[in-house]
Amino acid sequence: MAESKEESLCKAAQNGDLCRVKSLIESGADVTFFDADGLTPLMFAARTGCAEVVQLLLDSGAPWNALSPSNISAGDFAMENGHQSAFDILLNAGIQAELILGTIARKDNAKSNPNDCYLEDRVTFSEDKVMDMESKAVMMAWERPLMEAHAKAICSGGGHILNIGFGMGLVDTAIQQYTPASHTIIEAHPEVYDRMVRTGWAEKKNVKIVFGRWQDVLPQLDSYDGIFFDTYGEYYEDMREFHQHLPQLLKPGGIYSFFNGLCGSNPFFHVVYCQLVALELQNLDYSTTFIPLPVKDCLGEEIWEGVKHKYWQLDTYNLPVCQCMDDTE
């Protein structure tokens, strides 16, 4: 059987044959084609590391975020094989596409607000996790070292601390160890709020609990020396909206951080979103540093028993530390 144009395109991309790739595209070869193994021409070019072919395929409409059956993208192939030029081109393509379209972490939520659905559902509490009604984890105990690191970052200058999203109370427990001047906690889920009150959080001298969605309670807030953001049931757009309020909420010299679960099932997509959020914060005059924390040893299969969705599957967690650029110079 004669080889199709698309199969020839995959071979040419794998061989880094720029002229052949260009000729096949001009003759109508489909750049979105998946071969029998579930690989695209762009994946072949990225795995080989031919940057010119990668750029040509992207310019011709090849999807930068297509995934193989084993959940590997073209960017992952470039990253795994150390092809920096091809990686940089794919990273830039991903950032630009997400800035315009938001095809991965943003959702079309015009019909319903996912946060509202979560807030109306029951949650269950155990020693090692909080779960929603769909057996998805709201927070899990394996996150404790991460939350302790977040608390250390946002409390590094002391003063007044704001946390948005209580969950299991991991980050708030860690914050208390730094005896902040004040510690404000926003929690929107009624059952989580009730549990906070029953376990004594409302009685702590330096703690103020604000019940409600952060969007609704902004007028009740002051300005803070450290802020942490970790909400459940919201999309990237919600955090992006919160960032617009940072200039009013974060004092000069203050530290902001957030739970960086962005695209936690794919290494390359995670890098794209780390760079995207850093770029968007830079536009607000904040610099962002990512501190890599190894988490592979914390995540055995037994951790996820009974959990519907493994929301983190990467070996390294990149903890963001954000500060006004005028105060870091």
C-alpha positions in Angstrom: 0.0 0.0 0.0 1.3 3.4 -1.0 2.5 5.7 1.8 0.1 8.6 2.5 1.3 12.2 2.5 0.8 12.3 6.2 3.0 9.3 6.8 5.6 10.8 4.6 5.3 14.0 6.6 6.0 12.1 9.8 9.1 10.6 8.3 10.4 13.8 6.9 9.8 15.5 10.2 11.7 12.8 12.0 14.6 13.1 9.6 14.7 16.9 9.9 14.1 17.3 6.2 12.9 20.9 6.0 12.5 21.0 2.3 10.5 17.8 2.1 8.3 18.8 5.0 7.6 22.2 3.3 6.8 20.4 0.0 4.4 17.9 1.7 2.6 20.7 3.6 2.2 22.7 0.3 0.8 19.6 -1.4 -1.9 19.4 1.3 -0.5 17.0 3.9 -2.5 17.3 7.2 -0.2 18.6 9.9 -2.7 17.5 12.6 -2.3 13.8 11.6 -1.7 11.1 14.2 0.2 8.0 13.0 -0.6 4.4 14.0 1.4 4.9 17.3 -0.5 8.1 18.1 2.3 10.5 17.2 2.1 13.7 15.2 4.6 15.2 12.7 5.4 17.8 15.4 6.2 15.2 18.0 8.6 13.5 15.5 10.3 16.9 14.8 10.6 17.7 18.5 12.0 14.3 19.4 14.7 14.7 16.7 15.2 18.4 17.7 15.0 20.0 14.3 13.9 23.5 15.4 13.3 24.8 11.8 10.9 21.9 11.2 9.2 22.5 14.5 8.6 26.1 13.7 7.3 25.3 10.2 4.8 22.8 11.5 3.6 25.2 14.1 3.2 28.0 11.6 1.3 25.6 9.4 -1.2 24.8 12.2 0.2 21.8 14.0 -1.3 21.7 17.5 1.4 22.4 20.1 -0.7 20.7 22.8 -1.6 17.4 21.1 -0.9 14.3 23.3 0.3 10.8 22.5 -1.6 7.8 24.0 0.9 7.9 26.9 0.2 11.6 27.6 3.3 13.0 26.0 3.4 16.2 24.0 5.8 17.5 21.5 7.3 19.8 24.2 7.8 16.7 26.4 9.7 15.0 23.6 12.0 18.1 23.2 12.5 18.4 26.9 13.3 14.7 27.5 15.8 14.7 24.7 17.5 17.9 25.6 16.7 19.8 22.4 16.7 23.3 23.9 16.0 25.3 20.6 13.0 23.1 19.7 11.8 23.3 23.4 12.0 27.1 23.4 10.0 27.4 20.2 7.3 25.1 21.6 7.3 26.8 25.0 6.8 30.2 23.3 4.0 28.8 21.1 2.3 27.3 24.2 2.5 30.6 26.1 1.2 32.6 23.2 -1.7 30.2 22.5 -2.7 30.1 26.2 -2.6 33.9 26.5 -5.1 34.1 23.6 -7.1 31.0 23.8 -6.5 29.3 27.2 -6.9 25.8 25.7 -5.6 23.7 28.7 -6.4 25.0 32.2 -9.1 27.5 31.4 -12.6 26.2 30.8 -15.7 27.5 29.2 -17.7 28.1 32.3 -20.3 30.4 30.9 -23.1 28.0 31.7 -22.2 27.3 35.3 -19.8 28.3 38.0 -17.8 25.2 39.1 -17.0 26.8 42.4 -20.8 27.3 43.1 -21.3 23.6 42.5 -18.6 22.6 44.9 -19.8 25.0 47.6 -23.3 23.4 47.4 -22.0 19.8 47.7 -21.1 17.9 50.8 -17.5 17.1 51.7 -16.1 14.3 53.7 -13.1 14.6 56.1 -10.6 12.0 57.1 -7.1 12.1 58.6 -5.4 12.2 55.2 -7.8 14.0 52.9 -10.9 16.1 52.3 -13.0 14.8 49.5 -15.9 16.2 47.4 -19.0 14.2 46.4 -17.4 13.0 43.2 -14.5 11.4 45.2 -12.1 14.1 44.0 -9.6 15.3 46.6 -10.0 18.9 47.9 -6.8 18.6 49.8 -4.6 15.7 50.9 -2.1 15.2 53.7 0.8 14.6 51.3 0.7 18.3 50.6 1.8 19.2 54.2 5.6 19.8 53.4 4.5 22.0 50.5 2.2 24.0 52.7 4.9 24.4 55.3 7.2 25.7 52.6 4.5 28.1 51.4 3.9 29.3 54.9 7.6 29.9 55.4 7.8 32.0 52.2 4.8 34.2 52.9 5.7 34.7 56.6 9.3 35.5 55.9 8.7 39.2 56.6 6.3 38.7 59.6 3.4 41.0 59.9 -0.2 40.4 58.7 -1.0 37.2 56.7 -3.9 36.4 54.5 -4.8 32.8 53.4 -7.6 32.1 50.9 -8.9 28.5 51.2 -8.6 26.6 54.5 -9.1 23.0 53.3 -7.5 20.7 55.9 -5.8 23.7 57.6 -2.3 22.6 56.6 -1.0 25.9 55.5 -2.8 27.8 58.3 -1.3 25.5 60.9 2.1 26.2 59.5 1.4 29.9 59.4 0.5 29.9 63.1 4.0 28.6 63.9 5.4 32.0 62.8 3.1 33.9 65.2 1.9 36.5 62.7 0.6 39.8 64.0 -2.7 38.8 62.4 -3.9 35.8 60.4 -6.9 36.2 58.2 -8.5 33.1 56.7 -11.2 33.2 53.9 -13.2 30.0 53.6 -16.3 29.6 51.4 -17.5 26.1 52.0 -20.0 25.9 54.8 -18.9 22.5 56.1 -15.3 23.4 56.1 -16.1 26.6 57.9 -18.2 24.8 60.5 -15.3 22.4 61.1 -12.9 25.3 61.5 -15.1 26.8 64.2 -15.6 23.4 66.0 -11.9 22.8 66.1 -11.1 26.1 67.7 -9.8 28.3 64.9 -12.3 31.1 65.7 -10.9 31.3 69.2 -7.3 31.9 68.3 -6.3 35.4 69.4 -4.6 36.5 66.2 -7.0 34.7 63.7 -9.9 36.3 61.9 -12.1 34.0 59.8 -14.0 35.5 56.9 -16.8 33.2 55.6 -17.6 33.6 51.9 -16.1 33.5 48.4 -13.1 35.7 48.1 -14.8 37.6 45.3 -17.6 38.6 47.6 -15.6 39.5 50.7 -12.9 41.7 49.1 -14.4 44.9 50.7 -13.8 43.3 54.2 -10.1 42.9 53.6 -7.1 45.1 54.5 -3.6 44.9 53.1 -1.2 42.2 54.1 2.5 41.3 54.3 2.0 37.8 53.1 -0.8 36.2 51.0 -1.5 32.6 50.0 -4.1 31.5 47.5 -5.4 28.0 47.2 -9.0 27.6 46.3 -10.8 24.4 45.1 -13.4 24.3 42.3 -12.1 27.4 40.5 -10.3 27.7 37.2 -7.1 29.5 36.2 -9.3 32.5 35.2 -10.4 32.9 38.8 -6.8 33.0 40.1 -6.0 35.4 37.3 -8.8 37.6 38.4 -7.5 37.5 42.0 -4.1 38.7 40.8 -5.7 41.9 39.6 -6.4 42.7 43.2 -2.8 42.1 44.5 -1.7 45.7 44.2 -4.4 46.6 46.7 -4.1 43.6 49.0 -0.3 43.0 49.2 1.8 45.6 51.0 5.1 46.9 49.4 7.7 44.3 50.1 5.1 41.6 50.8 5.3 38.0 49.5 2.5 36.3 47.5 2.3 32.6 46.8 -0.3 30.1 45.5 -0.8 26.4 45.3 0.9 25.6 41.9 -1.2 22.7 40.7 -1.3 24.1 37.2 -1.4 21.2 34.7 0.0 18.8 37.3 -0.3 15.8 35.1 2.0 16.8 32.2 5.5 18.2 32.7 5.6 20.4 29.6 2.2 21.9 30.1 3.2 22.6 33.7 6.2 24.6 32.5 4.0 26.5 30.1 1.7 27.6 32.8 4.5 28.4 35.3 5.9 30.8 32.6 2.4 32.1 31.7 1.5 33.0 35.3 5.0 34.6 35.8 4.5 36.7 32.6 1.0 37.8 33.7 2.3 38.7 37.2 5.2 40.6 35.6 2.7 42.7 33.7 1.4 43.7 37.2 5.0 44.5 38.3 5.6 41.3 40.3 8.6 39.1 39.9 8.1 35.4 40.4 10.7 32.8 41.5 9.9 29.1 41.4 11.6 27.0 44.1 11.7 23.3 43.0 10.6 20.8 45.7 11.0 17.1 45.0 7.7 15.2 45.8 8.2 11.9 44.0 8.9 10.1 47.3 5.6 11.4 48.8 3.4 10.0 46.1 3.2 6.2 46.1 0.1 4.6 44.5 -1.4 4.0 47.9 -1.7 7.8 48.4 -4.4 7.9 45.7 -6.4 4.9 46.8 -10.1 5.9 46.6 -9.3 9.2 44.9 -10.9 9.7 41.5 -8.4 12.1 40.0 -4.6 12.2 40.5 -4.3 16.0 40.5 -0.5 15.8 40.8 1.7 13.4 38.9 5.0 15.2 38.5 8.2 14.5 40.4 8.9 18.2 41.2 6.6 20.8 42.7 7.5 24.4 41.7 6.7 26.7 44.6 6.1 30.3 43.5 7.4 33.2 45.4 6.1 36.5 44.1 7.1 40.0 45.1 6.8 43.5 43.7 9.7 44.1 41.4 10.4 47.6 42.8 11.0 45.9 46.2 13.4 43.2 44.9 15.8 45.5 43.1 
